[in-house]
Amino acid sequence: MAAVVDCSDDAIITQDLDGIITSWNKTAERLFGYTAKEVVGKPVALLVPPDRSDEEPAILARIRRGERIEHYETVRQRKEGTLLNISITVSPVKDDRAKIIGASQVARDISAQKDSQEALRFMAAIVQSSDDAIITKNLDGIITSWNGSAERLFGYTVAEAIGKPVAMLVPPDRESEEPGILARLRRGERIDHFETLRRHKDGTLLDISLTVSPVKDEHGTVIGASKVARDITHRKRMEHELNQARQSLSAANADLEKRVSERTASLQRAISQMEEFSYSVSHDLRSPIRAMKGYAATLLEDYAHDRMLDDDGRERLGRIVRSGDRMERLINDVLTYSRLARLETFMQPVAVDRLVADIIQQYDNLQPPNAQVFIRHPLQPVLAHEPSLTQVISNLLANGVKFVAPGIQPRVHVWTEACDGHVRLSIQDNGIGIKPEYQNRLFGMFERIHQNKEYEGTGIGLAIVRKAVEKMGGTVGVKSDGMTGSIFWIELDRAPETK
Amino acid sequence: MSPIKCDLLLVEDDENDVYFMKRAMAKAGLQPPIHVAINGQDVVDYLSGTGRYADRAAFPLPRCIFLDLKLPFLSGFQVLEWMRIQPKVKEITVFVLTSSPEDSDRKRARELGAKAYLVKPPTAQMLLDMLQHLPECLPKDATGAVPAF
């Protein structure tokens, strides 16, 4: 008997009715850390933590009344002070005459059991509070558990759901899904984030993402499944809306592109028709002008000396010739403009220093005593179409010396400066300037700011400048306070370094 | 200066320009026989001696032609192209006389075999310069430089 007691997995302790330990087995030694020698003869209260000091007298009182205490779960203290979860069963011990003389106490360590219970409660709390619906079912597809989110998501209470087939959540057109899922589960497979539709108690359809895992018993046999269902209605709606937005955007884009290319084509047709028109009109206008001028000139030539024409007659014929000249200049400028517009501009490095020198040499009115042009050498080379650039610089220099107050010698300064990969060529004059409010009209066709007859011009010169510079990918502008002259500038790409 | 004997054909649809040409000739002291064709088809007829130009005595093949480019029916360029493949006609010296200062027109005229390119209006000096190409037509006392394009 003693051997049996010693070999038991449980601690077995006997005590008398005063609570004094009378025996102490090997398991008790292991469990509590005291040897039999240390505790036999001591009060059993030795094992009781201070906050439970009233437990032992109560147990003894019940023992005295002949009662048995079964599987009482409590806490005891080891020799070294740590606490121990145990389950105790206390039975009265009687003598030959059935008189109660003490008690036997069987104590079992339930710490491990306690931990796993704790873990289970913890798990249950997690499951219950999860935002995802968590459902378990057996292999027949019958619901065996149902958490709070499942209630919220599907509308069925726990009572309504447990014991019902999970198929009640499946819409009719998806009935084929469930047998497939069950078959995969039986094979032990897991189904991850399967997006599908399920039905709420009120019949509305829900977009959900399902993760289904097999649940196995301790032998590894699949006995059911846990289902985690996440409501993705919102995400699906967002995806749908995003998709629609993307589609309508790309449709709008395609439509826009089509319209832009149609408009561009029709604009290009219109522009080229207009250029064609101005070219041929200008050509056709030249011959009558030439005839008028020509006949007036012959009259002057043939009749002037013979006094058949008086001064007044000569003056009027002179006016015809001058008007014809002006008309011819206008036509030539329009032609130049339309020629520029139609021209293919081949860009190449141009030595601006040489170009400006050539232009000045070509025109008397850019040279002393008519005018002075000061060049701040060196002028940086640019990437340009040389004939166009010649036209541009000639026009700007001619303007620079033209618009000066009477009696003042025109003085024009020319320089370049590098800015940001470009070269800015500036032409500054000492002329009458352009008021800021007129400057934006300056580069338009037929815009003449100065109505004064002294400043003769066609109003096309700067339009030509702008057209030419823009054809070369450059920009053009003016700075003037309207009193002390103007600075006209153009910006073009810098010519690449030559080796 | 003495009048020259070479026949000239002026191809010109604008009667004002015909007048100015004749006047410039007179100013230059040249009074060659000037025949006038008024459009591209007309000049082809003249040079082939067909239709109303069948009489070669009245309408002889010219020594040189002053050719306008903008012409009704056939353009001056088309006339030049046609002339290049006509055995007798291709030897005739052609001066283009036009109101177009376009480089592209100038280039095309040279490619098609024109001897010179003149921009209207014609002047006496311009005509004297042209005749340097035709020494046998030039009056002995005339002066001028051989012009280039």
HADDOCK unambig.tbl for C-alpha pairs under 7 A between the chains (distance, minus, plus):
assign (segid A and resid 291 and name CA) (segid B and resid 16 and name CA) 6.10 0.50 0.50
